[in-house]
């Protein structure tokens, strides 16, 4: 169960990060753009965590 939860959270964070980065880019807000990039990285890490849990059978 943890695998799917982590992958879903990762996807949501990545999508939110893409949106933040785009808004920051269009508005010239470098801080928002950087937040978006950071949130995308967080999402990628969560998805990777979910993949590891899936490979190890949720034992991590």
Secondary structure, DSSP 8 states (H G I E B T S, - for coil): -HHHHHHHHHHHHHHHHHHHHHHHHHHT-HHHHHHHHHHHHHHHHHHHHHHHHHHHTS--
